[in-house]
């Protein structure tokens, strides 16, 4: 059994937690794991119970789930902000330290591990759409293992950015939509020409009709 095959038994416990939350192991999850670990070291973070830590993500990829697990930046708490630019970049903010770092992936991924020819064949099969489920899983495992073995600075660039206190998640009372009757956050309501307050989905239906 080689180093790659042993990953499932030798992986860090916190990575196991990320995989359990996400549902499977994949390279995207590892990208987020690496960022979370680096941010924790640089900012002296502990997992956020509330909104002490904020993550601004420039994509909506698998990586975000590692940030949720390790940093406590979650959609429900409002300290996970997604600006989906399709970029593998993440800004992690510590409110108490008044510091922020932006991490961005450096370049196109290139496999550096052993069995490069085998990886290239798997990668080609996936690109051509002929890969089996087993081959896809194998390719993900090889790539994830390779990423975990690299120095962080080889994968991501790290830049300290100007700190700006992000707003806290907004709180507002709920109102009844005058069209569908469902409870809706008051700040998300739309006012109609006749003075009624309706939800966004109902406003779209009204505009179409």
C-alpha positions as CSV (number, residue, x, y, z in Angstrom):
1,X,0.0,0.0,0.0
2,X,1.5,3.4,-1.0
3,X,1.3,6.8,0.6
4,X,-1.8,7.8,-1.4
5,X,-3.7,4.6,-0.6
6,X,-3.0,5.2,3.1
7,X,-4.6,8.7,3.1
8,X,-8.0,7.5,4.3
9,X,-6.4,6.0,7.5
10,X,-3.7,8.6,8.1
11,X,-5.6,11.8,7.4
12,X,-5.9,14.5,10.2
13,X,-9.1,14.2,12.3
14,X,-10.2,17.7,11.4
15,X,-10.0,16.8,7.8
16,X,-12.2,13.8,8.5
17,X,-14.7,16.1,10.1
18,X,-14.8,18.2,6.9
19,X,-15.3,15.1,4.8
20,X,-18.1,13.9,7.1
21,X,-19.9,17.3,6.8
22,X,-19.4,17.6,3.1
23,X,-20.2,14.0,2.2
24,X,-17.1,13.0,0.3
25,X,-13.4,13.7,-0.1
26,X,-12.4,15.9,-3.0
27,X,-9.7,18.4,-4.0
28,X,-12.0,21.3,-3.6
29,X,-12.6,20.5,0.0
30,X,-8.8,20.3,0.5
31,X,-8.3,23.8,-0.9
32,X,-10.7,25.1,1.8
33,X,-9.0,23.0,4.5
34,X,-5.6,24.4,3.6
35,X,-6.9,28.0,3.7
36,X,-8.7,27.4,7.0
37,X,-5.5,26.0,8.6
38,X,-3.3,28.8,7.4
39,X,-5.8,31.5,8.4
40,X,-6.1,29.9,11.9
41,X,-2.3,30.0,12.3
42,X,-1.9,33.6,11.0
43,X,-4.8,35.1,13.0
44,X,-4.8,32.8,16.0
45,X,-8.4,31.8,15.4
46,X,-10.7,29.5,17.3
47,X,-13.9,28.3,15.7
48,X,-16.4,31.1,15.7
49,X,-19.4,30.6,18.0
50,X,-21.0,33.7,16.6
51,X,-19.6,36.2,14.0
52,X,-16.1,36.6,15.4
53,X,-14.6,35.3,12.2
54,X,-15.9,36.2,8.7
55,X,-15.1,34.5,5.5
56,X,-15.6,36.2,2.1
57,X,-15.4,33.6,-0.6
58,X,-15.1,34.4,-4.3
59,X,-16.7,31.1,-5.4
60,X,-19.4,28.7,-4.2
61,X,-17.2,25.5,-4.4
62,X,-16.7,22.6,-2.1
63,X,-13.9,24.5,-0.3
64,X,-16.5,26.6,1.5
65,X,-17.6,23.5,3.5
66,X,-14.1,23.2,5.1
67,X,-14.3,26.9,6.2
68,X,-17.7,26.2,7.7
69,X,-16.4,23.2,9.7
70,X,-13.1,24.6,10.8
71,X,-13.7,28.4,11.1
72,X,-17.4,28.4,12.0
73,X,-18.2,30.7,9.2
74,X,-21.6,29.6,8.2
75,X,-24.5,30.7,6.0
76,X,-26.9,30.6,8.9
77,X,-24.9,32.9,11.1
78,X,-24.3,35.3,8.3
79,X,-20.5,35.3,8.6
80,X,-20.0,33.4,5.4
81,X,-20.2,35.8,2.5
82,X,-20.2,34.5,-1.1
83,X,-19.3,36.8,-4.0
84,X,-19.4,34.2,-6.7
85,X,-16.7,35.4,-9.2
86,X,-15.6,31.9,-9.9
87,X,-12.2,32.6,-8.4
88,X,-10.4,30.3,-5.9
89,X,-9.9,33.1,-3.5
90,X,-10.9,33.7,0.2
91,X,-10.6,36.6,2.6
92,X,-10.6,35.6,6.2
93,X,-11.3,38.3,8.8
94,X,-10.8,38.4,12.6
95,X,-13.0,41.0,14.2
96,X,-11.1,41.0,17.5
97,X,-7.7,41.2,15.9
98,X,-8.9,43.7,13.3
99,X,-6.9,41.9,10.7
100,X,-7.7,40.2,7.4
101,X,-5.8,38.0,4.9
102,X,-6.7,37.1,1.4
103,X,-5.7,33.8,0.0
104,X,-5.8,33.1,-3.7
105,X,-4.8,30.0,-5.7
106,X,-1.6,30.6,-7.6
107,X,-1.8,28.7,-10.8
108,X,-3.4,25.9,-12.8
109,X,-3.1,22.6,-10.9
110,X,-0.3,20.3,-12.0
111,X,0.1,16.9,-10.4
112,X,3.5,16.6,-8.7
113,X,3.1,13.2,-6.9
114,X,4.3,9.8,-7.9
115,X,2.7,7.9,-10.8
116,X,2.3,11.0,-13.0
117,X,1.5,8.9,-16.0
118,X,-1.3,7.2,-14.1
119,X,-2.7,10.5,-13.0
120,X,-2.5,11.9,-16.5
121,X,-4.5,8.9,-17.9
122,X,-7.2,9.4,-15.2
123,X,-7.3,13.1,-15.9
124,X,-7.7,12.5,-19.6
125,X,-10.4,10.0,-19.1
126,X,-12.4,12.5,-17.0
127,X,-11.9,15.2,-19.6
128,X,-13.2,13.0,-22.4
129,X,-16.1,11.8,-20.3
130,X,-15.1,8.2,-20.4
131,X,-14.0,7.8,-16.8
132,X,-15.7,5.2,-14.5
133,X,-16.9,6.2,-11.0
134,X,-13.9,4.3,-9.6
135,X,-11.5,6.2,-11.8
136,X,-13.0,9.5,-10.8
137,X,-12.7,8.7,-7.1
138,X,-9.1,7.6,-7.7
139,X,-8.2,10.9,-9.5
140,X,-9.8,12.9,-6.6
141,X,-7.8,10.9,-4.0
142,X,-4.5,11.4,-5.9
143,X,-5.1,15.1,-6.3
144,X,-6.2,15.6,-2.7
145,X,-3.2,13.7,-1.4
146,X,-0.8,15.7,-3.6
147,X,-2.3,19.0,-2.4
148,X,-1.9,18.0,1.3
149,X,1.7,17.1,0.8
150,X,2.7,20.5,-0.6
151,X,3.8,23.7,1.2
152,X,0.9,26.1,1.5
153,X,2.8,28.9,-0.3
154,X,3.2,26.6,-3.4
155,X,-0.6,26.4,-3.7
156,X,-1.9,29.8,-2.5
157,X,-0.6,33.3,-2.3
158,X,-1.2,35.1,1.0
159,X,-1.7,38.8,1.2
160,X,-2.6,40.9,4.2
161,X,-5.4,43.2,3.2
162,X,-6.8,46.4,4.8
163,X,-9.2,45.6,7.6
164,X,-12.7,46.8,7.3
165,X,-15.3,45.8,9.9
166,X,-17.9,43.8,8.0
167,X,-21.6,44.4,9.0
168,X,-23.2,41.9,11.3
169,X,-26.0,39.7,9.9
170,X,-29.2,41.8,9.7
171,X,-32.1,41.1,11.9
172,X,-35.6,42.2,11.1
173,X,-39.2,41.2,12.1
174,X,-41.3,39.1,9.8
175,X,-44.5,40.3,8.0
176,X,-47.3,38.5,6.2
177,X,-47.1,38.8,2.4
178,X,-50.3,40.4,1.2
179,X,-50.4,38.0,-1.8
180,X,-49.4,34.5,-0.7
181,X,-49.9,35.0,3.1
182,X,-46.4,33.6,4.0
183,X,-44.2,35.1,6.7
184,X,-41.4,37.1,5.1
185,X,-38.4,39.1,6.5
186,X,-39.7,42.7,6.4
187,X,-36.5,44.1,4.8
188,X,-37.0,41.7,1.9
189,X,-40.6,42.8,1.2
190,X,-41.6,44.7,-2.0
191,X,-44.1,47.6,-2.0
192,X,-46.6,47.5,-4.8
193,X,-48.2,50.5,-6.5
194,X,-51.4,50.1,-4.5
195,X,-49.4,50.1,-1.2
196,X,-49.4,46.4,-0.4
197,X,-46.3,44.6,0.9
198,X,-45.5,41.4,-0.9
199,X,-42.6,38.9,-1.0
200,X,-40.0,38.9,-3.8
201,X,-41.4,35.7,-5.5
202,X,-44.9,37.2,-5.6
203,X,-43.5,40.5,-7.0
204,X,-41.9,38.6,-9.9
205,X,-45.2,36.8,-10.7
206,X,-47.0,40.1,-10.6
207,X,-44.5,41.7,-13.0
208,X,-44.9,38.8,-15.4
209,X,-48.7,38.9,-15.3
